[in-house]
Amino acid sequence: MTYIPFGAAASGPWAVQVTPESAGWTYSGLRIVDLAGEPVELATGSEEMLVLPLSGACEVEADGVRLSLDGRESVFAAPTDFAYLPIGTTARISGRGRIALPSARATRRLPVRYGPASDVPVEIRGAGQATRQVNNFCAPETFECDKLVAVEVLTPGGNWSSYPPHKHDTEGEGEAVLEEIYYFEGGPGYQRVYGTHDVLAEVSPGDVVLVPHGYHGPSMAAPGYDLYYLNVLAGPAEKRSMAFCDDPRHAWIRSSWAGQPIDPRVPFGKD
């Protein structure tokens, strides 16, 4: 199932649980938990994970390290601090709020670490009605992991992101093989996937779209409704990359942004 409505992938304490096995692929995974005071415990096993507050704050204990995450009011308020959990550890997470745990199958064990919100690079991408904000908190050049890549994208109501449509399913110069998860908050919006399989889904808070291959985009925010998505990516390459190939029919759009005004509604979370 490529489109997973909220609740369809719930399991135990997890409001969303996508594993490589349930997705039918090899690397990428995601868990979402709604903390209401009761802690949750987990074993990472063969997966490296991040602890990312979507709303609220939490405390993370793992490998004898205790990290306090200040979090945020909502995904639209500001970038957040986060924690890294390595393979082969047991963790305890306590607090209140909605917490995301993007993950990837990995082999190299790195230490438990804290990612401060102040270090998150914020990128404004596109122009006009394709303007959106990208929080590159776990991009390859930003935060060290073995396989995991994760970024947040915030799109003002009426705008398109993940545009022009692109893919990353073929190994070669300028393109990496990646399994990708889209997890949504805000909306309603719409997500398109095509090329090898076709999806056009209305998405709302807690919904997930899986992209094992094919072109994906645009992500469309309905007028009046800002859209957020968390992208979780991982693949077989030794070096982490987000390299992609645009749909050649629409690749010209990138060059059209030169000289266009930036949508004044971004950046989100501006002081």
Contacts in CASP RR format, 6 or more apart in sequence:
PFRMAT RR
TARGET T0000
AUTHOR 0000-0000-0000
METHOD contacts of the structure
MODEL  1
MTYIPFGAAASGPWAVQVTPESAGWTYSGLRIVDLAGEPVELATGSEEML
VLPLSGACEVEADGVRLSLDGRESVFAAPTDFAYLPIGTTARISGRGRIA
LPSARATRRLPVRYGPASDVPVEIRGAGQATRQVNNFCAPETFECDKLVA
VEVLTPGGNWSSYPPHKHDTEGEGEAVLEEIYYFEGGPGYQRVYGTHDVL
AEVSPGDVVLVPHGYHGPSMAAPGYDLYYLNVLAGPAEKRSMAFCDDPRH
AWIRSSWAGQPIDPRVPFGKD
1 8 0 8 1.000
1 210 0 8 1.000
2 193 0 8 1.000
2 197 0 8 1.000
2 199 0 8 1.000
2 209 0 8 1.000
2 210 0 8 1.000
2 211 0 8 1.000
2 212 0 8 1.000
3 191 0 8 1.000
3 199 0 8 1.000
3 201 0 8 1.000
3 203 0 8 1.000
3 207 0 8 1.000
3 208 0 8 1.000
3 209 0 8 1.000
3 210 0 8 1.000
4 16 0 8 1.000
4 18 0 8 1.000
4 207 0 8 1.000
4 208 0 8 1.000
4 209 0 8 1.000
4 210 0 8 1.000
5 207 0 8 1.000
6 15 0 8 1.000
6 16 0 8 1.000
6 204 0 8 1.000
6 205 0 8 1.000
6 206 0 8 1.000
6 207 0 8 1.000
6 208 0 8 1.000
7 15 0 8 1.000
7 16 0 8 1.000
7 206 0 8 1.000
9 16 0 8 1.000
9 17 0 8 1.000
9 18 0 8 1.000
9 22 0 8 1.000
9 208 0 8 1.000
10 16 0 8 1.000
10 17 0 8 1.000
11 17 0 8 1.000
13 33 0 8 1.000
13 40 0 8 1.000
14 31 0 8 1.000
14 32 0 8 1.000
14 33 0 8 1.000
15 32 0 8 1.000
15 33 0 8 1.000
15 34 0 8 1.000
15 98 0 8 1.000
15 206 0 8 1.000
16 30 0 8 1.000
16 31 0 8 1.000
16 32 0 8 1.000
16 183 0 8 1.000
16 206 0 8 1.000
16 208 0 8 1.000
17 30 0 8 1.000
17 31 0 8 1.000
17 32 0 8 1.000
18 28 0 8 1.000
18 29 0 8 1.000
18 30 0 8 1.000
18 31 0 8 1.000
18 181 0 8 1.000
18 208 0 8 1.000
18 210 0 8 1.000
19 29 0 8 1.000
20 26 0 8 1.000
20 27 0 8 1.000
20 28 0 8 1.000
20 29 0 8 1.000
20 105 0 8 1.000
20 179 0 8 1.000
23 29 0 8 1.000
23 179 0 8 1.000
23 181 0 8 1.000
23 210 0 8 1.000
23 212 0 8 1.000
24 212 0 8 1.000
25 179 0 8 1.000
25 212 0 8 1.000
26 105 0 8 1.000
26 179 0 8 1.000
26 235 0 8 1.000
26 236 0 8 1.000
27 104 0 8 1.000
27 105 0 8 1.000
27 147 0 8 1.000
27 179 0 8 1.000
27 234 0 8 1.000
27 235 0 8 1.000
27 236 0 8 1.000
28 102 0 8 1.000
28 103 0 8 1.000
28 104 0 8 1.000
28 178 0 8 1.000
28 179 0 8 1.000
28 180 0 8 1.000
28 181 0 8 1.000
28 232 0 8 1.000
28 233 0 8 1.000
28 234 0 8 1.000
28 235 0 8 1.000
29 47 0 8 1.000
29 102 0 8 1.000
29 103 0 8 1.000
29 104 0 8 1.000
29 181 0 8 1.000
29 232 0 8 1.000
29 234 0 8 1.000
30 100 0 8 1.000
30 101 0 8 1.000
30 102 0 8 1.000
30 103 0 8 1.000
30 181 0 8 1.000
30 183 0 8 1.000
30 208 0 8 1.000
30 230 0 8 1.000
30 232 0 8 1.000
31 42 0 8 1.000
31 49 0 8 1.000
31 100 0 8 1.000
31 101 0 8 1.000
31 103 0 8 1.000
32 54 0 8 1.000
32 98 0 8 1.000
32 99 0 8 1.000
32 100 0 8 1.000
32 101 0 8 1.000
32 183 0 8 1.000
32 206 0 8 1.000
33 40 0 8 1.000
33 93 0 8 1.000
33 98 0 8 1.000
33 99 0 8 1.000
33 101 0 8 1.000
34 97 0 8 1.000
34 98 0 8 1.000
34 99 0 8 1.000
35 58 0 8 1.000
35 93 0 8 1.000
35 94 0 8 1.000
35 95 0 8 1.000
35 96 0 8 1.000
35 97 0 8 1.000
35 98 0 8 1.000
35 99 0 8 1.000
36 96 0 8 1.000
36 97 0 8 1.000
37 94 0 8 1.000
37 95 0 8 1.000
37 96 0 8 1.000
38 94 0 8 1.000
39 92 0 8 1.000
39 93 0 8 1.000
39 94 0 8 1.000
39 95 0 8 1.000
40 92 0 8 1.000
40 93 0 8 1.000
40 94 0 8 1.000
41 90 0 8 1.000
41 91 0 8 1.000
41 92 0 8 1.000
41 93 0 8 1.000
42 90 0 8 1.000
42 91 0 8 1.000
42 93 0 8 1.000
42 101 0 8 1.000
43 88 0 8 1.000
43 89 0 8 1.000
43 90 0 8 1.000
43 91 0 8 1.000
44 85 0 8 1.000
44 86 0 8 1.000
44 87 0 8 1.000
44 88 0 8 1.000
44 89 0 8 1.000
44 90 0 8 1.000
44 91 0 8 1.000
44 103 0 8 1.000
45 87 0 8 1.000
45 88 0 8 1.000
45 89 0 8 1.000
46 87 0 8 1.000
46 88 0 8 1.000
46 105 0 8 1.000
46 106 0 8 1.000
46 107 0 8 1.000
47 87 0 8 1.000
47 103 0 8 1.000
47 104 0 8 1.000
47 105 0 8 1.000
47 106 0 8 1.000
48 84 0 8 1.000
48 85 0 8 1.000
48 86 0 8 1.000
48 87 0 8 1.000
48 103 0 8 1.000
48 104 0 8 1.000
48 106 0 8 1.000
48 110 0 8 1.000
48 145 0 8 1.000
48 146 0 8 1.000
48 147 0 8 1.000
48 148 0 8 1.000
49 84 0 8 1.000
49 85 0 8 1.000
49 91 0 8 1.000
49 101 0 8 1.000
49 102 0 8 1.000
49 103 0 8 1.000
49 148 0 8 1.000
50 82 0 8 1.000
50 83 0 8 1.000
50 84 0 8 1.000
50 85 0 8 1.000
50 100 0 8 1.000
50 101 0 8 1.000
50 102 0 8 1.000
50 103 0 8 1.000
50 138 0 8 1.000
50 148 0 8 1.000
50 150 0 8 1.000
51 58 0 8 1.000
51 60 0 8 1.000
51 69 0 8 1.000
51 82 0 8 1.000
51 83 0 8 1.000
51 84 0 8 1.000
51 85 0 8 1.000
51 91 0 8 1.000
51 93 0 8 1.000
51 99 0 8 1.000
51 101 0 8 1.000
52 80 0 8 1.000
52 82 0 8 1.000
52 99 0 8 1.000
52 100 0 8 1.000
52 101 0 8 1.000
52 102 0 8 1.000
52 137 0 8 1.000
52 150 0 8 1.000
52 230 0 8 1.000
53 69 0 8 1.000
53 71 0 8 1.000
53 72 0 8 1.000
53 80 0 8 1.000
53 81 0 8 1.000
53 82 0 8 1.000
53 97 0 8 1.000
53 98 0 8 1.000
53 99 0 8 1.000
53 100 0 8 1.000
54 74 0 8 1.000
54 75 0 8 1.000
54 80 0 8 1.000
54 97 0 8 1.000
54 98 0 8 1.000
54 99 0 8 1.000
54 100 0 8 1.000
54 185 0 8 1.000
54 230 0 8 1.000
55 71 0 8 1.000
55 72 0 8 1.000
55 73 0 8 1.000
55 74 0 8 1.000
55 75 0 8 1.000
55 97 0 8 1.000
55 98 0 8 1.000
56 71 0 8 1.000
56 72 0 8 1.000
56 73 0 8 1.000
56 95 0 8 1.000
56 96 0 8 1.000
56 97 0 8 1.000
56 98 0 8 1.000
57 68 0 8 1.000
57 69 0 8 1.000
57 70 0 8 1.000
57 71 0 8 1.000
57 95 0 8 1.000
57 96 0 8 1.000
57 97 0 8 1.000
58 69 0 8 1.000
58 71 0 8 1.000
58 93 0 8 1.000
58 94 0 8 1.000
58 95 0 8 1.000
58 96 0 8 1.000
58 97 0 8 1.000
58 99 0 8 1.000
59 66 0 8 1.000
59 67 0 8 1.000
59 68 0 8 1.000
59 69 0 8 1.000
59 93 0 8 1.000
59 94 0 8 1.000
59 95 0 8 1.000
60 66 0 8 1.000
60 67 0 8 1.000
60 69 0 8 1.000
60 83 0 8 1.000
60 85 0 8 1.000
60 91 0 8 1.000
60 92 0 8 1.000
60 93 0 8 1.000
61 67 0 8 1.000
61 91 0 8 1.000
61 92 0 8 1.000
61 93 0 8 1.000
62 83 0 8 1.000
62 85 0 8 1.000
62 89 0 8 1.000
62 90 0 8 1.000
62 91 0 8 1.000
62 92 0 8 1.000
62 112 0 8 1.000
63 86 0 8 1.000
63 89 0 8 1.000
63 111 0 8 1.000
63 112 0 8 1.000
64 112 0 8 1.000
65 112 0 8 1.000
67 83 0 8 1.000
67 112 0 8 1.000
67 114 0 8 1.000
69 80 0 8 1.000
69 81 0 8 1.000
69 82 0 8 1.000
69 83 0 8 1.000
70 80 0 8 1.000
70 81 0 8 1.000
70 117 0 8 1.000
71 80 0 8 1.000
71 81 0 8 1.000
71 117 0 8 1.000
72 78 0 8 1.000
72 79 0 8 1.000
72 80 0 8 1.000
72 117 0 8 1.000
74 185 0 8 1.000
75 152 0 8 1.000
75 154 0 8 1.000
75 185 0 8 1.000
75 186 0 8 1.000
75 228 0 8 1.000
76 154 0 8 1.000
76 186 0 8 1.000
76 226 0 8 1.000
76 228 0 8 1.000
76 268 0 8 1.000
76 269 0 8 1.000
77 268 0 8 1.000
77 269 0 8 1.000
78 117 0 8 1.000
78 268 0 8 1.000
78 269 0 8 1.000
79 117 0 8 1.000
79 120 0 8 1.000
79 122 0 8 1.000
79 135 0 8 1.000
79 137 0 8 1.000
79 152 0 8 1.000
79 269 0 8 1.000
80 117 0 8 1.000
80 120 0 8 1.000
80 137 0 8 1.000
81 114 0 8 1.000
81 115 0 8 1.000
81 116 0 8 1.000
81 117 0 8 1.000
82 114 0 8 1.000
82 115 0 8 1.000
82 137 0 8 1.000
82 138 0 8 1.000
83 112 0 8 1.000
83 113 0 8 1.000
83 114 0 8 1.000
83 115 0 8 1.000
84 110 0 8 1.000
84 111 0 8 1.000
84 112 0 8 1.000
84 113 0 8 1.000
84 114 0 8 1.000
84 115 0 8 1.000
84 143 0 8 1.000
84 145 0 8 1.000
85 91 0 8 1.000
85 112 0 8 1.000
86 106 0 8 1.000
86 109 0 8 1.000
86 110 0 8 1.000
86 111 0 8 1.000
86 112 0 8 1.000
87 106 0 8 1.000
87 107 0 8 1.000
87 108 0 8 1.000
87 109 0 8 1.000
87 146 0 8 1.000
88 109 0 8 1.000
89 112 0 8 1.000
93 99 0 8 1.000
100 183 0 8 1.000
100 230 0 8 1.000
102 138 0 8 1.000
102 148 0 8 1.000
102 150 0 8 1.000
102 181 0 8 1.000
102 230 0 8 1.000
102 232 0 8 1.000
103 148 0 8 1.000
103 232 0 8 1.000
104 145 0 8 1.000
104 146 0 8 1.000
104 147 0 8 1.000
104 148 0 8 1.000
104 149 0 8 1.000
104 232 0 8 1.000
104 234 0 8 1.000
104 235 0 8 1.000
105 147 0 8 1.000
105 234 0 8 1.000
106 145 0 8 1.000
106 146 0 8 1.000
106 147 0 8 1.000
106 148 0 8 1.000
107 146 0 8 1.000
108 146 0 8 1.000
110 144 0 8 1.000
110 145 0 8 1.000
110 146 0 8 1.000
115 137 0 8 1.000
115 143 0 8 1.000
119 142 0 8 1.000
120 135 0 8 1.000
120 136 0 8 1.000
120 137 0 8 1.000
120 142 0 8 1.000
121 135 0 8 1.000
121 136 0 8 1.000
121 137 0 8 1.000
121 139 0 8 1.000
121 142 0 8 1.000
122 133 0 8 1.000
122 134 0 8 1.000
122 135 0 8 1.000
122 136 0 8 1.000
122 267 0 8 1.000
123 133 0 8 1.000
123 134 0 8 1.000
123 135 0 8 1.000
123 136 0 8 1.000
124 131 0 8 1.000
124 132 0 8 1.000
124 133 0 8 1.000
124 134 0 8 1.000
124 262 0 8 1.000
124 266 0 8 1.000
124 267 0 8 1.000
125 131 0 8 1.000
125 132 0 8 1.000
125 133 0 8 1.000
125 134 0 8 1.000
125 161 0 8 1.000
126 132 0 8 1.000
126 254 0 8 1.000
126 257 0 8 1.000
126 260 0 8 1.000
126 262 0 8 1.000
127 256 0 8 1.000
127 257 0 8 1.000
127 258 0 8 1.000
127 259 0 8 1.000
127 260 0 8 1.000
127 261 0 8 1.000
127 262 0 8 1.000
127 263 0 8 1.000
128 159 0 8 1.000
128 257 0 8 1.000
128 260 0 8 1.000
128 261 0 8 1.000
128 262 0 8 1.000
128 263 0 8 1.000
129 158 0 8 1.000
129 159 0 8 1.000
129 160 0 8 1.000
129 263 0 8 1.000
130 159 0 8 1.000
130 160 0 8 1.000
130 161 0 8 1.000
130 163 0 8 1.000
130 253 0 8 1.000
130 257 0 8 1.000
131 156 0 8 1.000
131 159 0 8 1.000
131 262 0 8 1.000
131 263 0 8 1.000
131 265 0 8 1.000
131 266 0 8 1.000
132 153 0 8 1.000
132 154 0 8 1.000
132 155 0 8 1.000
132 156 0 8 1.000
132 159 0 8 1.000
132 161 0 8 1.000
132 266 0 8 1.000
133 153 0 8 1.000
133 154 0 8 1.000
133 155 0 8 1.000
133 266 0 8 1.000
133 267 0 8 1.000
133 268 0 8 1.000
134 151 0 8 1.000
134 152 0 8 1.000
134 153 0 8 1.000
134 154 0 8 1.000
135 151 0 8 1.000
135 152 0 8 1.000
135 153 0 8 1.000
135 154 0 8 1.000
136 142 0 8 1.000
136 151 0 8 1.000
137 143 0 8 1.000
137 150 0 8 1.000
137 151 0 8 1.000
137 152 0 8 1.000
138 145 0 8 1.000
138 148 0 8 1.000
138 149 0 8 1.000
138 150 0 8 1.000
138 151 0 8 1.000
139 149 0 8 1.000
139 151 0 8 1.000
139 242 0 8 1.000
140 149 0 8 1.000
140 239 0 8 1.000
140 240 0 8 1.000
140 241 0 8 1.000
140 242 0 8 1.000
145 240 0 8 1.000
147 234 0 8 1.000
147 235 0 8 1.000
147 240 0 8 1.000
148 232 0 8 1.000
148 233 0 8 1.000
148 234 0 8 1.000
148 240 0 8 1.000
149 178 0 8 1.000
149 231 0 8 1.000
149 232 0 8 1.000
149 233 0 8 1.000
149 234 0 8 1.000
149 240 0 8 1.000
149 242 0 8 1.000
150 230 0 8 1.000
150 231 0 8 1.000
150 232 0 8 1.000
150 233 0 8 1.000
151 230 0 8 1.000
151 231 0 8 1.000
151 242 0 8 1.000
152 228 0 8 1.000
152 229 0 8 1.000
152 230 0 8 1.000
152 231 0 8 1.000
153 161 0 8 1.000
153 162 0 8 1.000
153 219 0 8 1.000
153 228 0 8 1.000
153 229 0 8 1.000
153 231 0 8 1.000
154 226 0 8 1.000
154 227 0 8 1.000
154 228 0 8 1.000
154 266 0 8 1.000
154 268 0 8 1.000
155 161 0 8 1.000
155 219 0 8 1.000
155 221 0 8 1.000
155 226 0 8 1.000
155 227 0 8 1.000
155 228 0 8 1.000
156 221 0 8 1.000
156 226 0 8 1.000
156 263 0 8 1.000
156 265 0 8 1.000
156 266 0 8 1.000
157 221 0 8 1.000
157 222 0 8 1.000
157 223 0 8 1.000
157 224 0 8 1.000
157 225 0 8 1.000
157 226 0 8 1.000
157 227 0 8 1.000
157 265 0 8 1.000
158 220 0 8 1.000
158 221 0 8 1.000
158 222 0 8 1.000
158 223 0 8 1.000
158 224 0 8 1.000
158 225 0 8 1.000
159 221 0 8 1.000
159 263 0 8 1.000
160 218 0 8 1.000
160 219 0 8 1.000
160 220 0 8 1.000
160 221 0 8 1.000
161 218 0 8 1.000
161 219 0 8 1.000
161 221 0 8 1.000
161 227 0 8 1.000
162 191 0 8 1.000
162 216 0 8 1.000
162 217 0 8 1.000
162 218 0 8 1.000
162 219 0 8 1.000
163 217 0 8 1.000
163 218 0 8 1.000
163 219 0 8 1.000
163 250 0 8 1.000
163 253 0 8 1.000
164 217 0 8 1.000
164 246 0 8 1.000
164 247 0 8 1.000
164 250 0 8 1.000
164 251 0 8 1.000
164 253 0 8 1.000
164 254 0 8 1.000
165 192 0 8 1.000
165 194 0 8 1.000
165 215 0 8 1.000
165 216 0 8 1.000
165 217 0 8 1.000
165 218 0 8 1.000
165 246 0 8 1.000
165 247 0 8 1.000
165 250 0 8 1.000
166 215 0 8 1.000
166 216 0 8 1.000
166 217 0 8 1.000
166 244 0 8 1.000
166 245 0 8 1.000
166 246 0 8 1.000
166 247 0 8 1.000
167 175 0 8 1.000
167 195 0 8 1.000
167 213 0 8 1.000
167 214 0 8 1.000
167 215 0 8 1.000
167 216 0 8 1.000
167 244 0 8 1.000
167 245 0 8 1.000
167 247 0 8 1.000
168 175 0 8 1.000
168 176 0 8 1.000
168 177 0 8 1.000
168 178 0 8 1.000
168 180 0 8 1.000
168 233 0 8 1.000
168 242 0 8 1.000
168 243 0 8 1.000
168 244 0 8 1.000
168 245 0 8 1.000
169 175 0 8 1.000
169 177 0 8 1.000
169 178 0 8 1.000
169 196 0 8 1.000
169 212 0 8 1.000
169 213 0 8 1.000
169 214 0 8 1.000
170 177 0 8 1.000
170 245 0 8 1.000
171 177 0 8 1.000
171 237 0 8 1.000
174 243 0 8 1.000
174 244 0 8 1.000
174 245 0 8 1.000
175 243 0 8 1.000
175 244 0 8 1.000
175 245 0 8 1.000
176 235 0 8 1.000
176 237 0 8 1.000
176 241 0 8 1.000
176 242 0 8 1.000
176 243 0 8 1.000
176 244 0 8 1.000
177 235 0 8 1.000
177 236 0 8 1.000
177 237 0 8 1.000
178 233 0 8 1.000
178 234 0 8 1.000
178 235 0 8 1.000
178 241 0 8 1.000
178 242 0 8 1.000
179 210 0 8 1.000
179 211 0 8 1.000
179 212 0 8 1.000
179 233 0 8 1.000
179 234 0 8 1.000
179 235 0 8 1.000
180 210 0 8 1.000
180 211 0 8 1.000
180 216 0 8 1.000
180 231 0 8 1.000
180 232 0 8 1.000
180 233 0 8 1.000
181 208 0 8 1.000
181 209 0 8 1.000
181 210 0 8 1.000
181 211 0 8 1.000
181 230 0 8 1.000
181 231 0 8 1.000
181 232 0 8 1.000
181 233 0 8 1.000
182 191 0 8 1.000
182 203 0 8 1.000
182 208 0 8 1.000
182 209 0 8 1.000
182 210 0 8 1.000
182 211 0 8 1.000
182 216 0 8 1.000
182 219 0 8 1.000
182 229 0 8 1.000
182 230 0 8 1.000
182 231 0 8 1.000
183 206 0 8 1.000
183 207 0 8 1.000
183 208 0 8 1.000
183 229 0 8 1.000
183 230 0 8 1.000
183 232 0 8 1.000
184 191 0 8 1.000
184 203 0 8 1.000
184 204 0 8 1.000
184 205 0 8 1.000
184 206 0 8 1.000
184 207 0 8 1.000
184 208 0 8 1.000
184 209 0 8 1.000
184 227 0 8 1.000
184 228 0 8 1.000
184 229 0 8 1.000
185 205 0 8 1.000
185 206 0 8 1.000
185 228 0 8 1.000
185 229 0 8 1.000
186 204 0 8 1.000
186 205 0 8 1.000
186 225 0 8 1.000
186 226 0 8 1.000
186 227 0 8 1.000
186 228 0 8 1.000
187 203 0 8 1.000
187 204 0 8 1.000
187 205 0 8 1.000
187 221 0 8 1.000
187 222 0 8 1.000
187 225 0 8 1.000
187 226 0 8 1.000
187 227 0 8 1.000
188 202 0 8 1.000
188 203 0 8 1.000
188 204 0 8 1.000
188 222 0 8 1.000
188 225 0 8 1.000
189 202 0 8 1.000
189 203 0 8 1.000
189 204 0 8 1.000
189 219 0 8 1.000
189 220 0 8 1.000
189 221 0 8 1.000
189 222 0 8 1.000
189 225 0 8 1.000
189 227 0 8 1.000
190 200 0 8 1.000
190 201 0 8 1.000
190 202 0 8 1.000
190 203 0 8 1.000
190 219 0 8 1.000
190 220 0 8 1.000
190 222 0 8 1.000
191 199 0 8 1.000
191 200 0 8 1.000
191 201 0 8 1.000
191 203 0 8 1.000
191 209 0 8 1.000
191 216 0 8 1.000
191 217 0 8 1.000
191 219 0 8 1.000
191 220 0 8 1.000
192 199 0 8 1.000
192 200 0 8 1.000
192 216 0 8 1.000
192 217 0 8 1.000
192 218 0 8 1.000
192 219 0 8 1.000
192 220 0 8 1.000
193 199 0 8 1.000
193 200 0 8 1.000
193 209 0 8 1.000
193 211 0 8 1.000
193 214 0 8 1.000
193 215 0 8 1.000
193 216 0 8 1.000
193 217 0 8 1.000
194 214 0 8 1.000
194 215 0 8 1.000
194 216 0 8 1.000
195 214 0 8 1.000
195 215 0 8 1.000
196 213 0 8 1.000
196 214 0 8 1.000
197 213 0 8 1.000
197 214 0 8 1.000
199 209 0 8 1.000
201 207 0 8 1.000
201 209 0 8 1.000
203 209 0 8 1.000
203 227 0 8 1.000
209 216 0 8 1.000
215 247 0 8 1.000
219 227 0 8 1.000
219 229 0 8 1.000
220 227 0 8 1.000
221 227 0 8 1.000
226 268 0 8 1.000
233 242 0 8 1.000
246 254 0 8 1.000
END
